[in-house]
Amino acid sequence: METDRESSARKTPPPAVRWADLADLILIIAREIQFQGYRDERALSLTQSEGMVMRHLVAHVSATPSQIAAATGLQRTNVSPVLRDLEGKGLIERHVDPEDRRGVSVHRTRRGAENYALVRKEWGAAIAAAAGGDTNKLDDALALLRSIEASLTATRPNGADGPVRGSARRQNI
């Protein structure tokens, strides 16, 4: 005979709980990928912000710091230190705009493009190994996550790296 506890344990949690579980797992998985490190000694570690900037520069030949801030959700004042760090690693170059000497455009270097491809390969290998190579639901997972990413990006507050509630900023975990 089944107990009430066993019966309720088999019930599917409500959608709000399952969505929260998904969000939590995404954050945990992202952090675990960072903890894994890289097997290839040529791979340079990137912070989350550096990775977002490099992702944008891989998709775009060049961008201004303001464009990078808007595309990544970083505050404009936080972009400069990230660019300085990426430049120090040899992953990007900054060029003064010849028409407006005050303007700067940011370009990925060959090393930057190669490093980004290398770390993506490492991330993929880590995830594939963790999934035991099972690709049965991979396309469904990619479609869902791409849809979520597009929706979240489209509803991002302008000029903020997190939603603002009252006067308190959301804390990153």
N, C-alpha and C positions, 0 to 999 in steps of 0.2 A: 504494500500500500504506500502511496506517495504522500509525503508530508506537505504542508502548506509552504514550508521553506523551500523544499525541492522544486515545487511547482513554480513558485515566484522566481527562483533562481534561473529557470529556463526561459522565462518571459523576456522578450526583447525590450531593452530600456527605451524610453521615449526618445524621439528624434533629437531634442535639445541636448540630452545627455550624450547621445552618440556623436553629435557634431562637436561637443566639447571634448569628447574622447579623441576624435580625429585631430582637432587643433592641438591638443596636448601631445599626441603622438608625433605630429609634424615637428613641433618644437624639440621634443626629445630626440628624434631621429636626426634633425639638423645638428644638434649639439654633439651627438654621438659620432657623426661623420667628422666633425672637427677634432674630436678626441682621437680618432683613428690615426691621424697624421698621414704621412705619405711614405710609400715604399721607395719611390723613385727619388733619389737624393737631389735631382735637379729641380724638383718641385719646390717652389717658394710658398710658404703658408700665407694665406690671406685672412685678414679679419673679415667679419661680415660686411662691414662698410666698404672695404677694399674690393671684396668680391662683387658687390653690387655695382661699383664704379667700373670694374673691369668688364663685367657682363654687358654694361651699357656701351663701353668703348669697343667691345668685340662686335656689337651689332651696328655701331655707327663709326664711320671713319674718324671723325673728330667731333668735339663738342666743347662748348664753353662751360666754365664752372657752374653758371646759373642753369644751363640746360641739364647738366649732370645732377644738380640738386633736385630739379623738378622731376627728372626721370626716375631717380632712385628714392625720393622721399627724404633725403638727408637735408638738414637745414643748411643754408648757403654757408654759414660761418663754420660748419663742421666739414665742408668739402675741402677747404684749403689744407688742413692737416692731413687728410686722407691722401690728397694729391701729392703732398710733400713726401709722405711715406712711400707711395707708389713710385714716385720719381727717384727716391733714394734706392729703391730696389731695382731700378732700371726697367720698370714695366711700362712707364709712360714718359712722354716728353711734353713740355709746355712750350708753345710758340706764341710770340707777341704778334698781334694782328698788324700787318704792315700799313693798313689804312687807318686804324685807330690804335695808336701805340698804347692806349690804356687797356685794350682788350686782349684776352689770352684764349687760345684754343688748345685743347688737350688731345693728344694722339697716343694711341697705344704703340709701344715699340714692338719690334719683331719678338723680342724676348717676352714681352707682355702677352702677346697672342699665343706664343708657344706655351708659356706657363699656364695660361687659362685653359688651353686644350689639355694640358697634362693633368692639372688638378681635376678637371671634369672627368677625365678618364679614371683617375683614382677614386673619385666620389662614386662613379658608376660601378667600378669593380667592388667597392665596399658594400654598396647596396645589393648588387647581384649576389655576392657571397652571403650576405645576411638573409636574403630570400631563398637561398639554396638554389639559385639559378631558375626558379619557377617563374615563367613568363605568362602563365595562364591568364592572369587578370591585369597584366602590365599596361596594356593599351587602355583599359577602362580606368585604371588608376591615373595614368597620364592625362586622359581627357578630363577627368574630374578635377585634378589638381590644376591643370591649365585654366579651366573655367573659373575656379576659385581665385587663382592668382589674378586673372584679368578683371574680375569683379572687384576684388579688394584694391587693386591698383587704380581702377577707374573711380573708386569712391574715396581715395586717399585725400585727407585734408591738404589744401595747398600750403606749401612752405613749412610743413611740419613733419617730423619723423615719428610721429605717433599721435593718436587722437587726443584731443584736449577735452577734459571734462571739468567745468568750472575753472579754477586756477591751477589745478594740479595736473601735471603731465603723467601719462601712463608710464609705469616702471617697466623696463625691460627685464626679463627673467633669464 
